[in-house]
Amino acid sequence: MTNIVKILFSVCLLIAFVTPNASAKLPDEIMEPYKAYRAALKAKDKKKAKINALKAWEAAEKALGDHKTTGDLAYNYGSIGPDGSEKNPYKNYEKRAEAIERAIELSSYYDADDVAMTEVERRLALADLELTVTRHRRTPYRADPSTTIGRLKLIKKLEEAIDKHSLRGSTFDGDLNVLYARYYEVNGQPKKSIEYGQKAIDIYKSTTDNLFSKYAYFIHLFKGNSHYELANKSDDIDEKINAALEYQVVMQNLEGKIPADHVFVKTAFQSWMKTRSEIEEAGFLEKAENEGLCECWPFENYKDKAIPLKRIPPKMPSNARSSGHVFVKFDVTDDGKPENIKVVSSSKKLFESSALKSVEKWVYSKREDGSDPENRKNITTKIRYKLQDRSGNNIPE
């Protein structure tokens, strides 16, 4: 049976890229793009890294064929996410999926003690990619049985690999349940998503392998989304509070093991802000705070410090066809003027310019002597736009 301790120790030594076997003399057509790929990763240039990773993999296919290094280079390419410049970052995701599938196929070329970790890690990456693409595209996922079955099949293959390599109870097992939770969240089954999400959280708490997994954070975002969906279906304030508490875990990023500017942290913060605002509007903020909703950033420190004296209402965009909202973040100068005004999130982009122009004209109290200027930074507020029809009824967002 596979030595789990040895396998998990190997995972701890993983780095951002897979290095070809140094003892093998690889041809220049492989090594040159591979070195360029590593340099691009170091420079955080995903676009260049992706181009060179693909060149290195394709060169390895021609020169080496079925080989451990070919699998490594295929995985290097397949595991590079969008670089942020693409209009449709997952337009050509099929090539990435093909690369990871090839890497899975060649994982058998690893030594016996490393095969388990390699295969499971790569199957995890492939299933995650498929779920991410599905979510990004916002396709009629639930209406396409073949697509639904395809995604579920990839997760089940990951589960089979975990069972085959005796990795139940490990961090990988927690990751597996996160993918099930994400699958059911996207597939419109929030109760089942919450069930798998809690199972993942319990595994992460009980596992003794001391491995870090980004999914241990992300599960709280997926679970929060499912609670929020249940709240909308049942108008249950308790579910909305549950959603806010889940978002809060990711937003606060308490252990600091994922970057504060990571897209999942930003998404969790935006969802937390929106949910907290809705709880407050419904009159249940005190109940939520009693259950653990924090009075944390951006609400801590500055509350009641910079007092609003004048707020100019925003101008409704002439092309608006529904109500909307914009969350803005800004600092207040010692003289009471907003500065560094930025949009955190909005229901529609067309409201953003109007919101920024409105905040520019606001006036706050001047800073008192002895008070901390830091308390006047990162003020966040929600600007609402209410559009009515000819009968005077509000048009919803």
VOKOLTOR-344169 format. One record per residue (C-alpha): y, x, z; residue in three letters. Coordinates in steps of 0.2 Angstrom, whole numbers. Each point is the difference from the previous one (the first is absolute). Example, Ala and Ser with C-alpha at 12.3 -4.5 7.8 and 13.67 -1.06 7.14 Angstrom:
// residues 2
{north->-22 | east->62 | up->39 | type->ALA} .
{north->17 | east->6 | up->-3 | type->SER} .
END
This chain:
// residues 397
{north->0 | east->0 | up->0 | type->MET} .
{north->18 | east->6 | up->-4 | type->THR} .
{north->8 | east->9 | up->14 | type->ASN} .
{north->15 | east->-12 | up->4 | type->ILE} .
{north->9 | east->13 | up->11 | type->VAL} .
{north->0 | east->13 | up->-14 | type->LYS} .
{north->5 | east->-13 | up->-13 | type->ILE} .
{north->15 | east->-6 | up->11 | type->LEU} .
{north->5 | east->18 | up->4 | type->PHE} .
{north->1 | east->3 | up->-19 | type->SER} .
{north->12 | east->-15 | up->-2 | type->VAL} .
{north->12 | east->8 | up->13 | type->CYS} .
{north->2 | east->15 | up->-11 | type->LEU} .
{north->4 | east->-10 | up->-16 | type->LEU} .
{north->17 | east->4 | up->-8 | type->ILE} .
{north->10 | east->-9 | up->-13 | type->ALA} .
{north->-9 | east->7 | up->-14 | type->PHE} .
{north->-18 | east->6 | up->-4 | type->VAL} .
{north->-1 | east->18 | up->-4 | type->THR} .
{north->-12 | east->6 | up->-13 | type->PRO} .
{north->-14 | east->12 | up->5 | type->ASN} .
{north->10 | east->16 | up->2 | type->ALA} .
{north->-16 | east->11 | up->-3 | type->SER} .
{north->-2 | east->-8 | up->-18 | type->ALA} .
{north->10 | east->8 | up->-14 | type->LYS} .
{north->8 | east->-15 | up->-8 | type->LEU} .
{north->8 | east->1 | up->-17 | type->PRO} .
{north->19 | east->1 | up->-2 | type->ASP} .
{north->1 | east->-17 | up->-8 | type->GLU} .
{north->-6 | east->-7 | up->17 | type->ILE} .
{north->9 | east->12 | up->12 | type->MET} .
{north->17 | east->-1 | up->-8 | type->GLU} .
{north->2 | east->-19 | up->1 | type->PRO} .
{north->-8 | east->0 | up->17 | type->TYR} .
{north->12 | east->13 | up->7 | type->LYS} .
{north->15 | east->-10 | up->-8 | type->ALA} .
{north->-7 | east->-16 | up->9 | type->TYR} .
{north->-1 | east->9 | up->17 | type->ARG} .
{north->18 | east->6 | up->-3 | type->ALA} .
{north->6 | east->-17 | up->-5 | type->ALA} .
{north->-8 | east->-8 | up->16 | type->LEU} .
{north->9 | east->13 | up->11 | type->LYS} .
{north->16 | east->-5 | up->-9 | type->ALA} .
{north->-4 | east->-18 | up->3 | type->LYS} .
{north->1 | east->-3 | up->-19 | type->ASP} .
{north->-13 | east->-13 | up->-2 | type->LYS} .
{north->3 | east->-3 | up->-19 | type->LYS} .
{north->-3 | east->19 | up->-4 | type->LYS} .
{north->-14 | east->0 | up->12 | type->ALA} .
{north->-8 | east->-14 | up->-9 | type->LYS} .
{north->2 | east->7 | up->-17 | type->ILE} .
{north->-8 | east->17 | up->5 | type->ASN} .
{north->-14 | east->-7 | up->10 | type->ALA} .
{north->-5 | east->-10 | up->-15 | type->LEU} .
{north->0 | east->15 | up->-11 | type->LYS} .
{north->-10 | east->10 | up->12 | type->ALA} .
{north->-13 | east->-14 | up->2 | type->TRP} .
{north->-1 | east->-2 | up->-19 | type->GLU} .
{north->-2 | east->19 | up->-2 | type->ALA} .
{north->-14 | east->0 | up->13 | type->ALA} .
{north->-9 | east->-14 | up->-9 | type->GLU} .
{north->0 | east->11 | up->-16 | type->LYS} .
{north->-4 | east->17 | up->8 | type->ALA} .
{north->-12 | east->-5 | up->14 | type->LEU} .
{north->-6 | east->-18 | up->-3 | type->GLY} .
{north->-10 | east->-6 | up->15 | type->ASP} .
{north->6 | east->11 | up->14 | type->HIS} .
{north->7 | east->-1 | up->18 | type->LYS} .
{north->16 | east->7 | up->-6 | type->THR} .
{north->2 | east->-13 | up->-14 | type->THR} .
{north->-2 | east->-13 | up->14 | type->GLY} .
{north->13 | east->8 | up->11 | type->ASP} .
{north->12 | east->1 | up->-14 | type->LEU} .
{north->-3 | east->-18 | up->-5 | type->ALA} .
{north->3 | east->-6 | up->17 | type->TYR} .
{north->16 | east->10 | up->1 | type->ASN} .
{north->7 | east->-10 | up->-14 | type->TYR} .
{north->-7 | east->-16 | up->5 | type->GLY} .
{north->7 | east->1 | up->18 | type->SER} .
{north->18 | east->3 | up->-6 | type->ILE} .
{north->10 | east->-16 | up->3 | type->GLY} .
{north->16 | east->-6 | up->-10 | type->PRO} .
{north->14 | east->12 | up->0 | type->ASP} .
{north->14 | east->-14 | up->2 | type->GLY} .
{north->7 | east->2 | up->-17 | type->SER} .
{north->-11 | east->-12 | up->-10 | type->GLU} .
{north->5 | east->-18 | up->-4 | type->LYS} .
{north->-18 | east->-5 | up->2 | type->ASN} .
{north->-8 | east->14 | up->11 | type->PRO} .
{north->-18 | east->-7 | up->-3 | type->TYR} .
{north->1 | east->-4 | up->-18 | type->LYS} .
{north->-13 | east->14 | up->-4 | type->ASN} .
{north->-9 | east->-1 | up->16 | type->TYR} .
{north->-17 | east->-1 | up->-10 | type->GLU} .
{north->1 | east->19 | up->-3 | type->LYS} .
{north->2 | east->3 | up->19 | type->ARG} .
{north->-15 | east->-11 | up->3 | type->ALA} .
{north->-10 | east->8 | up->-13 | type->GLU} .
{north->4 | east->17 | up->8 | type->ALA} .
{north->-6 | east->-5 | up->17 | type->ILE} .
{north->-16 | east->-8 | up->-6 | type->GLU} .
{north->-3 | east->16 | up->-9 | type->ARG} .
{north->3 | east->9 | up->17 | type->ALA} .
{north->-12 | east->-11 | up->9 | type->ILE} .
{north->-13 | east->3 | up->-13 | type->GLU} .
{north->2 | east->19 | up->2 | type->LEU} .
{north->0 | east->-1 | up->20 | type->SER} .
{north->-19 | east->4 | up->-1 | type->SER} .
{north->5 | east->18 | up->-5 | type->TYR} .
{north->6 | east->3 | up->18 | type->TYR} .
{north->-11 | east->8 | up->13 | type->ASP} .
{north->-10 | east->-12 | up->10 | type->ALA} .
{north->11 | east->0 | up->15 | type->ASP} .
{north->15 | east->-4 | up->-10 | type->ASP} .
{north->-7 | east->-13 | up->-12 | type->VAL} .
{north->3 | east->-14 | up->12 | type->ALA} .
{north->18 | east->3 | up->4 | type->MET} .
{north->4 | east->3 | up->-18 | type->THR} .
{north->-8 | east->-16 | up->-7 | type->GLU} .
{north->7 | east->-11 | up->13 | type->VAL} .
{north->17 | east->7 | up->-1 | type->GLU} .
{north->0 | east->-3 | up->-19 | type->ARG} .
{north->-7 | east->-17 | up->1 | type->ARG} .
{north->13 | east->-5 | up->12 | type->LEU} .
{north->14 | east->7 | up->-11 | type->ALA} .
{north->-7 | east->-10 | up->-15 | type->LEU} .
{north->-1 | east->-17 | up->9 | type->ALA} .
{north->17 | east->3 | up->7 | type->ASP} .
{north->7 | east->4 | up->-17 | type->LEU} .
{north->-7 | east->-16 | up->-7 | type->GLU} .
{north->7 | east->-11 | up->14 | type->LEU} .
{north->17 | east->8 | up->-1 | type->THR} .
{north->1 | east->-3 | up->-19 | type->VAL} .
{north->-5 | east->-18 | up->3 | type->THR} .
{north->14 | east->-2 | up->13 | type->ARG} .
{north->13 | east->9 | up->-10 | type->HIS} .
{north->-4 | east->-11 | up->-16 | type->ARG} .
{north->2 | east->-16 | up->10 | type->ARG} .
{north->-13 | east->-7 | up->-13 | type->THR} .
{north->-9 | east->-17 | up->3 | type->PRO} .
{north->-14 | east->10 | up->9 | type->TYR} .
{north->-8 | east->-15 | up->8 | type->ARG} .
{north->-2 | east->-9 | up->-16 | type->ALA} .
{north->-10 | east->14 | up->-8 | type->ASP} .
{north->-18 | east->0 | up->7 | type->PRO} .
{north->-5 | east->16 | up->-10 | type->SER} .
{north->15 | east->10 | up->7 | type->THR} .
{north->-3 | east->-6 | up->17 | type->THR} .
{north->-19 | east->4 | up->-1 | type->ILE} .
{north->5 | east->17 | up->-7 | type->GLY} .
{north->11 | east->5 | up->14 | type->ARG} .
{north->-12 | east->-6 | up->13 | type->LEU} .
{north->-14 | east->10 | up->-8 | type->LYS} .
{north->10 | east->16 | up->2 | type->LEU} .
{north->2 | east->-3 | up->19 | type->ILE} .
{north->-19 | east->-5 | up->2 | type->LYS} .
{north->-4 | east->17 | up->-9 | type->LYS} .
{north->10 | east->9 | up->13 | type->LEU} .
{north->-9 | east->-10 | up->13 | type->GLU} .
{north->-17 | east->6 | up->-7 | type->GLU} .
{north->6 | east->18 | up->0 | type->ALA} .
{north->5 | east->-1 | up->18 | type->ILE} .
{north->-17 | east->-8 | up->5 | type->ASP} .
{north->-9 | east->13 | up->-11 | type->LYS} .
{north->9 | east->14 | up->9 | type->HIS} .
{north->-1 | east->-7 | up->18 | type->SER} .
{north->18 | east->-1 | up->2 | type->LEU} .
{north->1 | east->-17 | up->9 | type->ARG} .
{north->13 | east->1 | up->15 | type->GLY} .
{north->9 | east->14 | up->-8 | type->SER} .
{north->18 | east->0 | up->-6 | type->THR} .
{north->-7 | east->-3 | up->-18 | type->PHE} .
{north->-8 | east->-16 | up->7 | type->ASP} .
{north->17 | east->-6 | up->6 | type->GLY} .
{north->8 | east->4 | up->-17 | type->ASP} .
{north->-14 | east->-11 | up->-8 | type->LEU} .
{north->5 | east->-15 | up->11 | type->ASN} .
{north->18 | east->3 | up->-5 | type->VAL} .
{north->-4 | east->-1 | up->-18 | type->LEU} .
{north->-9 | east->-16 | up->3 | type->TYR} .
{north->15 | east->-7 | up->10 | type->ALA} .
{north->11 | east->5 | up->-15 | type->ARG} .
{north->-11 | east->-8 | up->-12 | type->TYR} .
{north->-1 | east->-17 | up->9 | type->TYR} .
{north->19 | east->1 | up->3 | type->GLU} .
{north->3 | east->2 | up->-18 | type->VAL} .
{north->-13 | east->-13 | up->-4 | type->ASN} .
{north->8 | east->-14 | up->10 | type->GLY} .
{north->-12 | east->0 | up->15 | type->GLN} .
{north->12 | east->5 | up->15 | type->PRO} .
{north->-12 | east->-5 | up->14 | type->LYS} .
{north->-14 | east->11 | up->-8 | type->LYS} .
{north->13 | east->14 | up->-2 | type->SER} .
{north->5 | east->-1 | up->18 | type->ILE} .
{north->-19 | east->1 | up->5 | type->GLU} .
{north->-3 | east->16 | up->-9 | type->TYR} .
{north->17 | east->7 | up->5 | type->GLY} .
{north->-4 | east->-2 | up->18 | type->GLN} .
{north->-18 | east->7 | up->-3 | type->LYS} .
{north->9 | east->16 | up->-8 | type->ALA} .
{north->12 | east->2 | up->15 | type->ILE} .
{north->-15 | east->-1 | up->12 | type->ASP} .
{north->-9 | east->13 | up->-9 | type->ILE} .
{north->15 | east->12 | up->-1 | type->TYR} .
{north->2 | east->-2 | up->19 | type->LYS} .
{north->-18 | east->4 | up->4 | type->SER} .
{north->-4 | east->13 | up->-13 | type->THR} .
{north->-2 | east->18 | up->8 | type->THR} .
{north->2 | east->10 | up->-16 | type->ASP} .
{north->19 | east->3 | up->3 | type->ASN} .
{north->4 | east->-2 | up->-18 | type->LEU} .
{north->17 | east->-6 | up->-7 | type->PHE} .
{north->0 | east->-14 | up->-12 | type->SER} .
{north->15 | east->-8 | up->-8 | type->LYS} .
{north->-10 | east->-16 | up->0 | type->TYR} .
{north->1 | east->-1 | up->19 | type->ALA} .
{north->19 | east->-4 | up->-3 | type->TYR} .
{north->-1 | east->-10 | up->-16 | type->PHE} .
{north->-12 | east->-12 | up->7 | type->ILE} .
{north->14 | east->-7 | up->11 | type->HIS} .
{north->10 | east->-4 | up->-15 | type->LEU} .
{north->-14 | east->-9 | up->-9 | type->PHE} .
{north->-5 | east->-9 | up->16 | type->LYS} .
{north->19 | east->-5 | up->3 | type->GLY} .
{north->1 | east->-7 | up->-18 | type->ASN} .
{north->-16 | east->-11 | up->4 | type->SER} .
{north->8 | east->-6 | up->16 | type->HIS} .
{north->16 | east->-4 | up->-9 | type->TYR} .
{north->-9 | east->-10 | up->-14 | type->GLU} .
{north->-9 | east->-10 | up->13 | type->LEU} .
{north->17 | east->-3 | up->9 | type->ALA} .
{north->6 | east->-7 | up->-17 | type->ASN} .
{north->-15 | east->-11 | up->-2 | type->LYS} .
{north->0 | east->-7 | up->17 | type->SER} .
{north->18 | east->2 | up->6 | type->ASP} .
{north->-7 | east->8 | up->15 | type->ASP} .
{north->13 | east->11 | up->9 | type->ILE} .
{north->-14 | east->10 | up->9 | type->ASP} .
{north->-7 | east->6 | up->-16 | type->GLU} .
{north->18 | east->5 | up->-5 | type->LYS} .
{north->2 | east->10 | up->16 | type->ILE} .
{north->-17 | east->8 | up->-3 | type->ASN} .
{north->6 | east->5 | up->-17 | type->ALA} .
{north->16 | east->8 | up->7 | type->ALA} .
{north->-11 | east->10 | up->13 | type->LEU} .
{north->-11 | east->7 | up->-13 | type->GLU} .
{north->15 | east->5 | up->-11 | type->TYR} .
{north->7 | east->8 | up->15 | type->GLN} .
{north->-14 | east->12 | up->2 | type->VAL} .
{north->2 | east->8 | up->-17 | type->VAL} .
{north->19 | east->-1 | up->1 | type->MET} .
{north->1 | east->10 | up->16 | type->GLN} .
{north->-13 | east->12 | up->-6 | type->ASN} .
{north->-2 | east->5 | up->18 | type->LEU} .
{north->-11 | east->16 | up->-3 | type->GLU} .
{north->11 | east->6 | up->-14 | type->GLY} .
{north->-16 | east->4 | up->-11 | type->LYS} .
{north->7 | east->-8 | up->-16 | type->ILE} .
{north->18 | east->4 | up->-6 | type->PRO} .
{north->13 | east->-12 | up->6 | type->ALA} .
{north->6 | east->-3 | up->-18 | type->ASP} .
{north->-18 | east->-4 | up->-6 | type->HIS} .
{north->1 | east->-16 | up->-11 | type->VAL} .
{north->-12 | east->-9 | up->12 | type->PHE} .
{north->12 | east->4 | up->15 | type->VAL} .
{north->14 | east->-7 | up->-10 | type->LYS} .
{north->-9 | east->-15 | up->-5 | type->THR} .
{north->-6 | east->-4 | up->18 | type->ALA} .
{north->18 | east->2 | up->5 | type->PHE} .
{north->7 | east->-12 | up->-13 | type->GLN} .
{north->-14 | east->-13 | up->5 | type->SER} .
{north->4 | east->3 | up->18 | type->TRP} .
{north->18 | east->-4 | up->-2 | type->MET} .
{north->-3 | east->-15 | up->-10 | type->LYS} .
{north->-13 | east->-7 | up->12 | type->THR} .
{north->10 | east->4 | up->15 | type->ARG} .
{north->15 | east->-9 | up->-7 | type->SER} .
{north->-10 | east->-15 | up->-4 | type->GLU} .
{north->-7 | east->0 | up->18 | type->ILE} .
{north->18 | east->1 | up->6 | type->GLU} .
{north->6 | east->-14 | up->-11 | type->GLU} .
{north->-14 | east->-11 | up->6 | type->ALA} .
{north->5 | east->2 | up->18 | type->GLY} .
{north->-15 | east->10 | up->6 | type->PHE} .
{north->7 | east->18 | up->2 | type->LEU} .
{north->-2 | east->0 | up->19 | type->GLU} .
{north->-18 | east->-5 | up->-2 | type->LYS} .
{north->-3 | east->13 | up->-13 | type->ALA} .
{north->8 | east->14 | up->11 | type->GLU} .
{north->-10 | east->-6 | up->15 | type->ASN} .
{north->-16 | east->3 | up->-11 | type->GLU} .
{north->5 | east->18 | up->-5 | type->GLY} .
{north->13 | east->-2 | up->-14 | type->LEU} .
{north->11 | east->15 | up->3 | type->CYS} .
{north->19 | east->1 | up->1 | type->GLU} .
{north->-2 | east->16 | up->-10 | type->CYS} .
{north->9 | east->8 | up->-14 | type->TRP} .
{north->10 | east->-7 | up->-8 | type->PRO} .
{north->4 | east->-11 | up->15 | type->PHE} .
{north->-1 | east->12 | up->14 | type->GLU} .
{north->15 | east->10 | up->6 | type->ASN} .
{north->14 | east->-7 | up->-10 | type->TYR} .
{north->-2 | east->-19 | up->5 | type->LYS} .
{north->16 | east->-7 | up->6 | type->ASP} .
{north->8 | east->18 | up->-2 | type->LYS} .
{north->9 | east->-2 | up->-17 | type->ALA} .
{north->7 | east->-18 | up->2 | type->ILE} .
{north->3 | east->-9 | up->-17 | type->PRO} .
{north->18 | east->-6 | up->-1 | type->LEU} .
{north->1 | east->-6 | up->-18 | type->LYS} .
{north->-13 | east->-4 | up->-12 | type->ARG} .
{north->4 | east->-5 | up->-18 | type->ILE} .
{north->-12 | east->-12 | up->-7 | type->PRO} .
{north->-9 | east->7 | up->-16 | type->PRO} .
{north->4 | east->-7 | up->-17 | type->LYS} .
{north->-15 | east->-10 | up->-8 | type->MET} .
{north->-5 | east->8 | up->-16 | type->PRO} .
{north->5 | east->-12 | up->-15 | type->SER} .
{north->-18 | east->2 | up->-7 | type->ASN} .
{north->-9 | east->-4 | up->16 | type->ALA} .
{north->-12 | east->-14 | up->-2 | type->ARG} .
{north->-7 | east->-1 | up->18 | type->SER} .
{north->4 | east->5 | up->18 | type->SER} .
{north->-3 | east->18 | up->5 | type->GLY} .
{north->3 | east->14 | up->13 | type->HIS} .
{north->4 | east->18 | up->1 | type->VAL} .
{north->-4 | east->12 | up->15 | type->PHE} .
{north->13 | east->14 | up->1 | type->VAL} .
{north->1 | east->15 | up->10 | type->LYS} .
{north->17 | east->9 | up->4 | type->PHE} .
{north->9 | east->11 | up->13 | type->ASP} .
{north->17 | east->-5 | up->8 | type->VAL} .
{north->13 | east->13 | up->2 | type->THR} .
{north->10 | east->3 | up->16 | type->ASP} .
{north->14 | east->-11 | up->-8 | type->ASP} .
{north->-12 | east->-14 | up->-3 | type->GLY} .
{north->-3 | east->1 | up->-19 | type->LYS} .
{north->-17 | east->-1 | up->-8 | type->PRO} .
{north->-6 | east->15 | up->-9 | type->GLU} .
{north->-16 | east->7 | up->-8 | type->ASN} .
{north->-5 | east->-18 | up->-5 | type->ILE} .
{north->-17 | east->-1 | up->-8 | type->LYS} .
{north->-12 | east->-15 | up->-4 | type->VAL} .
{north->-16 | east->0 | up->10 | type->VAL} .
{north->-8 | east->-14 | up->-10 | type->SER} .
{north->5 | east->-16 | up->-8 | type->SER} .
{north->-8 | east->-16 | up->-7 | type->SER} .
{north->8 | east->3 | up->-17 | type->LYS} .
{north->9 | east->15 | up->-7 | type->LYS} .
{north->14 | east->-10 | up->-7 | type->LEU} .
{north->7 | east->-3 | up->18 | type->PHE} .
{north->1 | east->18 | up->5 | type->GLU} .
{north->17 | east->5 | up->-8 | type->SER} .
{north->8 | east->-15 | up->8 | type->SER} .
{north->-7 | east->4 | up->17 | type->ALA} .
{north->6 | east->18 | up->-1 | type->LEU} .
{north->18 | east->-5 | up->-5 | type->LYS} .
{north->0 | east->-13 | up->14 | type->SER} .
{north->-5 | east->13 | up->14 | type->VAL} .
{north->13 | east->12 | up->-7 | type->GLU} .
{north->14 | east->-12 | up->6 | type->LYS} .
{north->-8 | east->-3 | up->18 | type->TRP} .
{north->9 | east->5 | up->15 | type->VAL} .
{north->-8 | east->6 | up->17 | type->TYR} .
{north->7 | east->5 | up->17 | type->SER} .
{north->7 | east->17 | up->2 | type->LYS} .
{north->-11 | east->12 | up->10 | type->ARG} .
{north->4 | east->1 | up->18 | type->GLU} .
{north->3 | east->17 | up->8 | type->ASP} .
{north->-16 | east->7 | up->7 | type->GLY} .
{north->-12 | east->-10 | up->-10 | type->SER} .
{north->-13 | east->8 | up->-11 | type->ASP} .
{north->5 | east->0 | up->-18 | type->PRO} .
{north->-19 | east->-1 | up->-4 | type->GLU} .
{north->0 | east->-18 | up->6 | type->ASN} .
{north->10 | east->-5 | up->-15 | type->ARG} .
{north->-12 | east->7 | up->-13 | type->LYS} .
{north->-14 | east->-9 | up->-10 | type->ASN} .
{north->7 | east->-18 | up->4 | type->ILE} .
{north->-11 | east->-12 | up->-10 | type->THR} .
{north->4 | east->-18 | up->-4 | type->THR} .
{north->-6 | east->-14 | up->-11 | type->LYS} .
{north->13 | east->-8 | up->-12 | type->ILE} .
{north->-6 | east->-17 | up->-6 | type->ARG} .
{north->5 | east->-9 | up->-16 | type->TYR} .
{north->-2 | east->-19 | up->0 | type->LYS} .
{north->0 | east->-9 | up->-16 | type->LEU} .
{north->1 | east->-19 | up->-1 | type->GLN} .
{north->-4 | east->-12 | up->-14 | type->ASP} .
{north->11 | east->-14 | up->-5 | type->ARG} .
{north->-6 | east->-11 | up->14 | type->SER} .
{north->4 | east->12 | up->13 | type->GLY} .
{north->-18 | east->6 | up->3 | type->ASN} .
{north->-3 | east->18 | up->3 | type->ASN} .
{north->-10 | east->9 | up->-14 | type->ILE} .
{north->-13 | east->11 | up->8 | type->PRO} .
{north->-2 | east->18 | up->-4 | type->GLU} .
END
